[in-house]
Amino acid sequence: MPGEPLVSLETVRLGDLIGSFVPQRFHVIMLLDRNWQYLGVISEVQVIDALLNQGVDVLAGSLVGPDHLAK
């Protein structure tokens, strides 16, 4: 399956992030903080799992580490 790279700020809700997903592609999302600094990469699988278990209001940044949003 072809991949689709995306870039997102850590403060974007997962419900909004999936609006950028394209059918028949596997999405890999590079996360940036408020200062446009690299935080990490999350996969479509992580996003879907969090959506199903935590809901659409979860912030993308919460998937890369437990406490970096407090910075």
CORZIMO-V646309 format. One line per field, one symbol per residue. burial: 1 if it has 16 or more other ideal C-beta (glycine too) atoms within 10 Angstrom, else 0. A space follows every 10 residues. Layout:
burial = ???
This chain:
burial = 0001010101 0101001000 0000001010 1110000010 0101011001 1000000111 1111000010 0
